[in-house]
Amino acid sequence: MQYEIKGEPMPVVICQLKNGESLQCESGAMSWMSPNMKMETSGGGIGKMFGRLFSGETMFRNKYTAQGDGLIAFASSFPGSIRAVEIDPNHPVIIQKRAFLASEPDVELSVFFQKKGMAGFFGGEGFIMQKLSGRGTAFLEIDGSVVEYDLAAGQQIIVNTGNVAMIDATCSLDVQQVKGVKNVLFGGEGLFNTVITGPGHVVLQTMPASAFANMIAAMLPSSGD
């Protein structure tokens, strides 16, 4: 497979497939393709289907296979970036639940829960994430611009939960309560932040779609206006 990412801030990844090569994606993610692409829709079993539904994704996935050389394109649904990530058995990654765009078929997607109790109950948008494992190229959708850090063992960064786009599976996640009553009541940052501890690579996004939606909702007149 060869690919090209074009057109930020509303990017698209255009993939050139050889005969027999395949890509999988979320239901409805395909933007355009050559007529010799064969589509197969599957759920991958009841457990995986409900796991995806619980994580906020569609229950079904589509697999496109080239019948001869062909092309297929997947466009971003929100202004930002598309990143290609190489997955192998020694390098699984954790991504925010709406980041997955498409991948080669040997990339496995599963639901990832933050393990610690505080993270589970108060992690908000970051409570349920997705794990990419297996082997192959995956394309991720990043909201806004990308900022990246490499954390050493034990090094930490505190992040607004919605700004976490991807971390290496070697990193750990926890939740930290905002300290101080006035900070909680008037700081505008909510009750909790996510703490990422290295070692591993961290990818942050500057404008989560959820934050953008909240900003627009705040500007809309209420029903009583």
C-alpha positions in Angstrom: 0.0 0.0 0.0 1.0 3.6 -0.7 -0.7 6.6 0.7 -0.8 10.4 0.6 -2.3 12.7 3.1 -3.5 16.0 1.6 -5.6 19.1 2.4 -5.3 20.2 6.0 -7.2 21.6 7.9 -9.8 19.2 6.4 -7.4 16.4 5.4 -7.9 13.3 3.5 -5.7 10.2 3.2 -5.7 8.7 -0.4 -4.5 5.1 -0.4 -3.3 3.2 -3.5 -3.9 -0.5 -3.1 -2.4 -3.4 -5.1 -4.6 -6.3 -6.2 -5.7 -8.2 -3.1 -4.7 -5.5 -0.5 -7.3 -4.4 2.0 -8.2 -1.6 4.4 -10.8 -1.6 7.2 -12.6 1.5 8.5 -15.6 2.6 10.5 -19.0 2.3 8.9 -19.5 5.4 6.7 -15.8 6.6 6.7 -15.1 6.0 3.0 -15.1 9.2 1.0 -14.3 8.0 -2.5 -12.8 5.0 -4.3 -12.2 3.4 -7.6 -15.0 1.0 -8.9 -12.9 -2.1 -8.4 -13.0 -2.0 -4.6 -15.0 -4.8 -3.0 -16.7 -3.9 0.3 -17.5 -6.4 3.1 -19.3 -5.4 6.3 -18.9 -7.3 9.5 -19.2 -6.9 13.2 -16.4 -9.3 14.3 -18.5 -11.0 16.9 -21.1 -9.9 19.5 -18.5 -9.0 22.1 -16.5 -6.8 19.8 -19.7 -5.2 18.4 -21.0 -4.2 21.8 -17.5 -3.1 22.9 -17.4 -0.7 20.0 -20.9 0.5 20.7 -19.9 1.1 24.4 -16.9 3.1 23.3 -19.0 5.4 21.1 -18.1 3.8 17.8 -20.3 2.2 15.2 -21.0 -1.5 15.8 -19.9 -2.6 12.3 -16.8 -2.1 10.3 -16.2 -2.1 6.5 -13.4 -3.9 4.8 -12.4 -2.8 1.3 -10.3 -5.1 -0.9 -8.8 -4.1 -4.3 -9.8 -6.3 -7.2 -6.8 -5.2 -9.3 -4.9 -2.0 -8.5 -7.2 0.7 -7.1 -7.6 3.6 -4.7 -9.7 4.5 -1.7 -9.8 7.8 0.3 -10.9 8.5 3.9 -11.5 12.1 4.9 -11.4 13.8 8.3 -14.8 14.7 9.9 -13.4 17.7 11.8 -10.7 20.3 11.1 -7.3 18.9 12.1 -4.8 16.3 11.0 -4.5 12.7 9.8 -1.6 10.8 11.2 -0.3 7.5 10.0 0.9 5.2 12.8 2.8 2.0 12.4 1.5 -0.7 14.8 3.4 -3.9 15.6 3.2 -6.4 18.5 5.9 -4.5 20.4 4.2 -1.1 19.9 0.5 -1.0 20.7 -1.0 2.4 21.2 -4.0 3.9 23.1 -6.1 6.4 21.2 -9.1 8.6 22.1 -12.3 6.9 21.1 -13.1 8.9 17.9 -9.5 9.0 16.6 -9.6 5.8 14.5 -10.1 6.5 10.8 -8.9 3.4 8.9 -6.2 0.7 9.0 -4.7 -2.4 7.4 -6.7 -5.5 8.3 -4.2 -7.0 10.7 -4.5 -4.0 13.1 -6.7 -5.1 16.0 -9.0 -2.6 17.7 -10.3 -3.2 21.2 -11.8 -1.1 24.0 -9.4 0.2 26.6 -10.5 1.2 30.1 -8.4 3.3 32.4 -7.7 0.8 35.1 -7.6 3.0 38.2 -10.9 3.7 40.0 -10.6 7.5 39.9 -9.9 7.4 36.2 -12.9 5.1 35.6 -15.4 7.2 37.5 -14.2 10.7 36.7 -12.1 10.4 33.6 -15.0 11.7 31.5 -14.1 11.7 27.8 -10.9 9.8 28.5 -12.5 7.0 30.6 -13.2 4.8 27.5 -10.5 4.8 24.9 -9.4 2.4 22.2 -6.3 0.1 21.9 -4.6 -0.6 18.6 -2.5 -3.7 18.5 -1.4 -6.3 15.9 0.6 -5.2 12.9 0.1 -2.7 10.1 -0.5 1.0 9.3 -3.4 2.8 11.1 -4.7 6.3 10.1 -5.8 8.5 13.0 -7.9 11.6 13.0 -6.5 14.4 15.3 -8.7 17.3 16.2 -7.0 20.7 15.7 -3.2 20.9 15.7 -0.8 18.2 17.0 1.7 18.6 19.9 3.9 15.7 20.8 6.1 14.8 23.8 8.4 11.9 24.7 8.1 11.1 28.4 11.0 9.4 30.3 10.2 6.7 32.8 8.3 8.4 35.7 8.0 11.7 33.9 4.5 13.1 34.0 2.3 15.6 32.1 -1.1 16.9 33.3 -3.6 17.2 30.5 -7.2 18.2 30.0 -8.7 14.8 29.3 -10.2 15.8 25.9 -6.8 16.9 24.6 -5.3 13.4 24.8 -5.2 12.0 21.2 -2.8 9.1 21.5 -0.2 7.6 23.9 2.1 4.6 23.8 0.7 1.6 25.7 3.8 1.9 27.9 2.4 5.1 29.4 -0.1 5.0 32.3 -3.2 7.1 32.9 -4.6 8.4 36.1 -6.9 11.3 37.2 -5.9 14.2 39.4 -8.5 16.3 41.2 -8.1 20.1 40.8 -7.1 21.5 44.2 -8.7 24.4 45.9 -12.4 25.2 46.2 -12.1 28.5 44.3 -10.2 26.7 41.5 -12.9 24.1 41.2 -15.8 26.6 41.3 -14.4 29.4 39.2 -11.4 28.0 37.3 -13.5 26.7 34.4 -11.4 23.6 34.1 -13.8 21.1 35.7 -13.0 18.8 38.7 -10.4 16.5 37.2 -7.4 16.4 34.8 -5.7 13.4 33.3 -2.2 12.6 34.4 0.0 10.7 31.9 3.1 9.0 33.2 6.0 7.8 31.0 7.8 6.2 29.5 6.4 6.6 26.1 5.3 8.9 23.3 2.3 11.3 23.8 0.3 13.0 21.1 -2.0 15.8 22.2 -4.7 17.6 20.1 -5.4 21.3 20.5 -9.1 21.5 19.7 -11.2 18.4 20.7 -14.4 18.2 18.8 -16.3 18.0 22.1 -14.8 21.3 23.3 -15.7 22.9 20.0 -19.3 21.6 20.3 -19.6 23.0 23.9 -18.3 26.4 22.7 -20.8 26.5 19.9 -23.7 25.4 22.2 -22.8 28.2 24.7 -23.2 30.8 21.9 -26.6 29.5 20.8 -29.7 31.3 22.2 -31.6 29.3 24.8 -35.2 28.2 24.1 -36.5 31.0 26.4 -34.7 33.8 24.4 
